[in-house]
């Protein structure tokens, strides 16, 4: 393993904290725990801000978060050391702050310390930390405002120090850090601008911590990049600089790449996870690493999923929300601080959930309000409240 990989792993573990607590291991769908709306803190909002009524999307980085409102304006909050909020400076924001005045943002992504977003015309913009070229503008310099990358894009996903985006012709392109082959172009060289990933027919994809996974039109799942913990799902721990097929199944429908693990959903509604599992983030009832996909419980009604650095959250078709894994910062949102090794029901009525590095954000279906919980040292929860929160708090604007 290279020194850079080792340091990346050590840094991640430092962020996690000095202890790991073991918690309840109730299987998904059990009714033994209280629903989230009865947990301590649910419904809190700071008195010095007002809630934006109507959110469409949300994304959580390491120290910041962003969201798109129903009027297609873009808002960010939290730490801004590298300009990742896109507001033109490097001052932190404790409340949601609008990024410019444009009203045509349609999709965006943030997982570490940079942000990428798409406009309705297919133009791609990125900003924030650019030390590995992850902004994609060819400069390698940090950007404090949305910086044009190029046009003609359909979707984007910002990984930790690399980014990927898809074009309407089902080609996938990545750029930034490439020490483990996470760009999937067959090399280990950094790229300051988008480079085409080998292969075609890509439908959906996810960029994690130095690795990437994608699903093709035929339902096959492929992963590439860093594989020290088996996060590529290939049955081994060998890095791959080219997309490599995960097993022989051809019924995958969605995938989420986290910090050191990944999860994916099949067309039959079952959920599968693999990779690092020291905190129970795989949801399989133990803390043993898995180098190949392992089925999460027996439920077959999963609708969407999101993988954080050491925790996972997923939503069922009936809008029930479940989270599991590392919980020291409250990122599971269940009103507790204990790890969960199986999916734990934390609420009902959620239309979207996104796991950030050590915090989580979601949108409620009935009122499209935005809530966040977990790590809050840099005000990434956007509530105006101080301290970590183990139950949802409402995101507000000044």
N, C-alpha and C positions, 0 to 999 in steps of 0.2 A: 504494500500500500504506500502511496506517495505521501510526502510530508504534508502537502496541501490537504489531502483527504483526511489525514490524521488530525490536523489542526481543525478542520471543519467539523469533524466528529466531536472533538474535545470542546470546541466552542458551543456546539449545540447542547452538550451535556451540562456545561456550566450554566447555560440559560435555563435549563430544566429545573435546577435546584439541588439541594443537598440531601433530600430524602424522598422516598417513594412510599406512599401509603396504600395498603390493600383495602379494597372496599367490597360491597355487595356484588354478587355475580348473578343477578336475576336475568333470566333469558328474555329476549325481546318479546313483547306482547304480554308479559305478566302484569298484573294489576296490584302488586303488593306495595308499590311506592306511590306517594302522592303526586298528582299531576303538577306540572310546572306552575300553573297559575295559583297554586296554594303555597308555593315555596317562598321562603323569606326573600324580600327584595323585589319580587315581581311587580312591575308597574311603576317603579321608581323613575323619576326624572328630575333633573336639576331645576331649582327654582329660578336660575338665572338664564334660562333658555326656553325656546318654544319648539314643539315637535313639528317636523315637516310632515304634512299629511299626504301620504302617497309615495311609496317607494317601489321601484321595479327590480333593482338588482343591488347586490352588495358584495364586497370582497374584503378580505382581511389579510394584511401583510404581517410583518414581524412586529413593527411598532406603530403601524398606522392602518386605517381603514378608509374605504371609499364607498360611495353609493350613487346610483342613478335614480333620480326622482321621476315621478310620472310625467313631468313636463320635459324629460330628457336633459335636464341640467345635471351636472356632475359635481359631487361634493366629497371632500376628503377631510380627515382630522387625525390628530395624533402627532407622533414625532416627525420632524421635517429636516433632520440634519443634512440630508443629501438633496433636499428639494422634492422628495417623493410625494408631497401633497399637491404639487403643481400650481401653487398659488403665487409664484414669482419671487419667493424669498425662502429663507431657511428657518423661520420662526415656527415653533410648535403651535398647534391649535388644539384646544381642549374641547371645542364644539365643532360641529359640521360647518365647513367653510366652502363656499362655492368656488369651483375652478373656472375662472374666466366667466364669460356671459353666454357662451354657446348653448343652444338648446337642441342639438342634434346628436348627442351621444347615445349610442345604442348598446354597447357591450364593453366590458373592461375586465382587468385582472390585476391583482396584487398579492404576492405571497411573501416577499421579503422586504427589500428597501427600494424597489422601483415599481412603477405603475405603467400599464399600457392600456389604451382605450381606442375603440373604433367609433367612427362617425357613420351616419346613415348612408353616406356616399362611398363607404368602403375605405376611406382614408384612415391610416393607422398612426397614432401618436404614442410616444413613450416619454417618461421623464423619471428623475431621481438618480439613484446610484448607478454609475456607468463604468465602474472600474474594470469590468470584464467585457464591456461592449454590449451589455444586455439592453440598453436603450435602442440600439440598432441604427443609429444615425450616422455611424462611421467615424465618430469623433473620439469616443472613449472618455469624454468629459461629462461630469455630472450635469444634469439639466434641472432647472428649477421651475420650468413651465412646460406644458405639453409641446413636444418636439416632433415634427413631421418625420415619419420614417419612409413611407411610400403609400401608394394607393392600390385599390383592387383586392382588398381583403374581405373575408367572410367572418372570421372569428380570431380571437387572440387569447393566449394564456401565458402569463408571466410567471416563470419559475423562480427559484431562489437567486441564481446568478446567470440564468439564461432565459430566453423567451422563445415562444413558438407561435406561429399564426398559420391559418389555413386559407387557401384561395378557393374560389367557387369551382375550380376545375379539380377539386379533391387532392391537390398537392399540399404538402405540409412543409413549412419552412421554419428554421430555428436560427438563433444567433446568440452570441455571448460566450460564457465559459464553456470549455469543451475538454477539460483535462481527463474526463472519464468517457468521452464519446457521447455525451448527452445531446449533441446536436444531430446525431444520426446521419452524418454525411460521409462516414467512413474514415474520418481523420480525428486527431486529438488537438487540432489547432483552434484557438479562439477565432471567432468571427465577429467583426464589428457591424456587419450588415447581414440581412437574411440570406441563408444558404438553404438550398433544397434538401430535404430529408430523402434518403434513398427510398424508392418505391412510390406507388400512387394508390389512389382509391381510399384515401383517408377520410373518415367520417367524423370522428371525435377523438380527442387527445387530451393529455394533461401533463404539464411540466412540473416536476418535483425538485428535490434537492439533488442536483447533478444527475438526474435521470429523467427519462420521458417515456410515456406509454401512449399508444394510440390504437384505435379500432378501425378496421377497414370495412368496406362495403359488404364483404362476404361474411362479416361477423367474427372474423379472426382478431385476436389481440396480440399486439407486439410491444416489446419494451426494449430500451437500450440505455447505455450510460453506466453510472456507478452501481455496483452490485454487491458491496461488501456484506450486506445483511440479507441477501436474497431478494431484494426489493424488485428485481426484474421478473421474478416468478418463474425462472427457468430451471429450477431444481439444483442450482449451484450458486457460487459467489464470484463468478468471473465477469468482469466488466465487458460490455459490448459496445463497439463503436458503430455498429450497424443495427437497424431494427431486426429483432430476433423474435420469432413467434413463441407465444406462451402456450404450451401444450397444443392439443389438436382441436379443441372446441371451436365451434363456429357459431355460437349463439350468444356472444357478448353484446351488450347494448350500451354500456357506459363504463368509464374508468376514472379514477381519481388517484393521482400520485401525490403522496405526502412528503414528509421530511425524509423518512427512512423506511417507509412501508407504502403499500398501494392496496387499493380495493377496487373491485369492479362488480357490476351487476349483469346478470344474464337476462335473456328475454323472458324467462319463466318467472322473473321477479325475485330470484335468489341472489344473495350477496356473498361475495368471496373476498378474502384478504390474504396478504402474504408480506413477508419481510420482517423488519425489526418489531419486537413485541415485548420489550422490557417493562412496558406500562400497561399491557393489555389492549393496545390499540388495534389488534387484529380481531378482537371480539369473540375469541374462540374458547374462553373460559380458563386460559392459562397465560403464562408469560414466556412461552417458548417461541423462538424464531421459526418461521416457516419459509422454505425456499420455493415453494409452489403454492398455487391458490388453494385455500382451505375454506370450506363453506362455513358461513357464520350462522349458527343456529339452524332452525328448520323453517323460518318464515319465508314466504314467497310473494310478499306484497310490497317489496321495497320499490320506491319510485325515484329517489335521487340520493346522492351521497357526496361527501366531501371529506378529504383527508387533511388534517393539520400536521404539525411536526411530530407530535406524539399522541394525538387523539384523533378520533374519527366520529363523524356525525352522519346520520342518514334519516331520511323521511319516508314514511310509508304512504301508500295511495290514499289512505284516509286522513292524511296530514298529521299523523302522530309523529313526534320527533324523538329520536333516540341518539344518545351519545355514549362513548366509552373510551377508555384509555387513561392517559395522564390527567390528573385533576387538581394538582397542588395550587394552581392559580384560579380555580373555579371554572375552567373552560368547558366543563360538561354541563353546567347550568342547572344542576339538580339540587341546588341549595346546600351541597356538601363539598368537602375538600378531599375526598377519597377516590382513588383509582377504581375503575370498573373494568372487569375483564370480559364482560358480555354486554351487548346492547342494553341500555337502561333507559326506560321511558321517562322523558323529562317534560313532556308537554303535548298538547293537542292544538290543532288549528294553525299549523305553520305551512306557508306556501313556498318558502325557500330557506335554506340553511347553508352557511359557508363557514368552514373551519379555517381560522387564521393560524398563525404559528402557534400561539399559546392563548388565543381567545377565539370566540365564536360569535357570529352575527346571524340574525334571521329576520324574516319578514312575516308578520302574522296575516293570515288569509282574510280575516273579516274586515280589517281596517287598513291594511297595507302599511302599518307602522313598522319602523325598524328598531330592533333591539340587539344589544350586544352584551357579552358577559365574559369573564375570565381575567386575564392579565391586563392591568391598567396603569402600569408605571408611567407610560407616556401618553395617557389619555386616549388610547386607541379605541376605547369604548364609546367615546363621543357623547357622554352623558353629562359632563360637567361635575360628576362625582369623583372623589378621590379614592384610591385603594382598589384592590382587586375585588371583583364581584362574582359570587357563585350562583347568582340568579340573574335573569335578564333585566337590564336597565335600558331605558328608552334613549335613543339617539336624538339629540336636539341641536338646533342652530341658534346662533346669537340673537 
